[in-house]
Amino acid sequence: MSNKQKDFSLAYKLRWIWYYLTKTTKGRFEVRHCLEVLVFIIICVLFLDVAIYLCHIK
């Protein structure tokens, strides 16, 4: 397998992404930011669900 083919393999890309997201400061920041956004969206959805439920009761 040539070096060029190795660069396009899925395993190579996944290893590189894993390294980037876990070992570099920019990658860790991106992971933390994505998790914060996900938690914020979940909290908003739960809050809206409770608000709709309470409005529907009355």
N, C-alpha and C positions, 0 to 999 in steps of 0.2 A: 504494500500500500504506500503510495507516495505521500509526501507531506501535504500536498495540496488536497488530496482526497481526505486526509485525516482532519483537515481544518473544517470540512463540511459535514463531518459525521455528527449524528445526533448526540452520541455519548460525549464527544469532545465539547460540543456546545453546552450540554447540561453540566459537565464538570466546570467549565469556565463560568457559567452563570452562578453555580453554587459557590465557587471561590469568590466571585465578585460580591455576591450578596452577604457572605458570611465573614470574609477576611478584610475587605476594604472599608474605610470609614464612610465613603460615599454610598456604598452598597448597603451598609447597616443603616445609614440615615434613610435611604429610600424604603427599606423594609419597615422601619419604625414609622415612617410617614404613612405608608400604605395601611399599616395596622391601625394607626390613629384615625384615618379616614374611615376605615371599615367599622371601627367601634362607634364613631360618630354617627354613621348611617344607621347602624343597628339601634342605637339609642333613640334616634329620631323616629325610626319606624315603630319602635315599641311605644314611644310617647304618643304618636299619632294613633296607634291602635287603641291605646287606653282612652284617648280623647274621643275617638269615634264611638267606642263602646259606651262611655259615660253619656255622650250626647244622645245615643240611641235609646238608652234606658228611660230618659225623661220624656 
